[in-house]
Amino acid sequence: MTTTTLCTRQEIHDLVWDFYDRIRMDEVLGPIFSERIKDWDTHLGVMEEFWSSLLLKTDGYQGNPMGKHLTLSHIQASHFEQWLRLFKETCEERDNQAMAQLALEYAQRIARSFWFGYQFQHHPTQVSTDLQLP
């Protein structure tokens, strides 16, 4: 039986680094991320492990991304929607569209989950709103 690998670690590396280059250049998201991330190389290494755990089913990622995002204040749906737009743009540029499509599906689920969790944590008595997916 032949097993086909969805992507390589290099493809994940390129996706993560290209995406976060867009984040850092973004007028709205860049300052939010840069205020909290002081060592980008380390952060991007963690993000590579995170995406490898999803796309390659590796077990190198150890972390609590939801917990970190819940500590942010004044986050709006538009922030998550912009994050998704930039992620989608990055995915559209990939040669490996099978990987890109699955990564985008995961990103949409993650963004929605974080947004719902954020709303519940910060505004527990309000009705949650959904994101406009790109």
JOQUIGI-V619060 format. One record per residue. N is the residue number from 1. PHI is phi in whole degrees, 0 to 359 (* if undefined). OMEGA is omega in radians with two decimals (NA if undefined). Layout:
BEGIN
n->[N & N]
phi->[PHI & PHI]
omega->[OMEGA & OMEGA]
END
This chain:
BEGIN
n->[1 & 2 & 3 & 4 & 5 & 6 & 7 & 8 & 9 & 10 & 11 & 12 & 13 & 14 & 15 & 16 & 17 & 18 & 19 & 20 & 21 & 22 & 23 & 24 & 25 & 26 & 27 & 28 & 29 & 30 & 31 & 32 & 33 & 34 & 35 & 36 & 37 & 38 & 39 & 40 & 41 & 42 & 43 & 44 & 45 & 46 & 47 & 48 & 49 & 50 & 51 & 52 & 53 & 54 & 55 & 56 & 57 & 58 & 59 & 60 & 61 & 62 & 63 & 64 & 65 & 66 & 67 & 68 & 69 & 70 & 71 & 72 & 73 & 74 & 75 & 76 & 77 & 78 & 79 & 80 & 81 & 82 & 83 & 84 & 85 & 86 & 87 & 88 & 89 & 90 & 91 & 92 & 93 & 94 & 95 & 96 & 97 & 98 & 99 & 100 & 101 & 102 & 103 & 104 & 105 & 106 & 107 & 108 & 109 & 110 & 111 & 112 & 113 & 114 & 115 & 116 & 117 & 118 & 119 & 120 & 121 & 122 & 123 & 124 & 125 & 126 & 127 & 128 & 129 & 130 & 131 & 132 & 133 & 134]
phi->[* & 261 & 255 & 259 & 272 & 299 & 199 & 256 & 296 & 295 & 295 & 293 & 305 & 297 & 300 & 297 & 292 & 295 & 297 & 288 & 298 & 295 & 301 & 296 & 274 & 289 & 297 & 269 & 282 & 309 & 296 & 297 & 290 & 294 & 294 & 255 & 257 & 261 & 242 & 296 & 300 & 295 & 300 & 291 & 297 & 296 & 294 & 298 & 295 & 300 & 291 & 295 & 296 & 278 & 274 & 246 & 61 & 279 & 237 & 276 & 275 & 231 & 179 & 227 & 297 & 299 & 302 & 293 & 284 & 291 & 280 & 289 & 243 & 63 & 273 & 237 & 304 & 299 & 293 & 293 & 294 & 293 & 303 & 292 & 300 & 294 & 294 & 298 & 302 & 295 & 296 & 297 & 272 & 285 & 289 & 273 & 287 & 296 & 296 & 300 & 295 & 293 & 299 & 295 & 299 & 298 & 299 & 296 & 295 & 296 & 299 & 296 & 297 & 296 & 295 & 296 & 297 & 298 & 298 & 297 & 292 & 265 & 220 & 296 & 264 & 266 & 287 & 288 & 251 & 263 & 270 & 269 & 281 & 289]
omega->[-3.12 & 3.09 & 3.12 & 3.10 & -3.11 & -3.06 & 3.09 & 3.06 & 3.11 & 3.11 & 3.08 & 3.08 & -3.11 & 3.11 & -3.10 & -3.08 & 3.11 & 3.14 & -3.10 & 2.95 & 3.10 & 3.14 & -3.09 & -3.13 & -3.09 & -3.08 & -3.10 & -3.05 & -3.11 & -3.14 & 3.13 & -3.13 & -3.07 & 3.10 & -3.05 & -3.08 & -3.12 & -3.14 & -3.05 & -3.12 & 3.12 & -3.14 & -3.11 & 3.02 & 3.08 & 3.14 & 3.06 & 3.11 & 3.12 & -3.12 & 3.05 & 3.12 & 3.13 & -2.99 & -3.12 & -3.14 & 3.06 & -3.13 & -3.11 & -3.10 & 3.04 & 3.14 & 3.14 & -3.07 & 3.13 & -3.13 & -3.14 & -3.11 & 3.14 & -3.13 & 3.13 & 3.08 & 3.06 & 3.07 & -3.12 & 3.09 & -3.11 & 3.09 & 3.12 & 3.14 & 3.09 & 3.08 & 3.14 & 3.10 & -3.14 & 3.11 & 3.13 & 3.11 & 3.14 & 3.14 & -3.11 & -3.13 & -3.10 & 2.99 & -3.12 & -3.08 & 3.06 & 3.08 & -3.09 & -3.12 & 3.12 & 3.11 & 3.13 & 3.09 & 3.08 & -3.11 & 3.12 & 3.12 & 3.13 & -3.12 & 3.13 & -3.14 & 3.13 & -3.12 & 3.09 & 3.11 & 3.13 & 3.14 & -3.14 & -3.13 & -3.01 & -3.11 & -2.99 & -3.11 & 3.13 & 3.07 & -3.12 & 3.06 & 3.12 & 3.09 & 2.96 & -3.09 & 3.14 & NA]
END
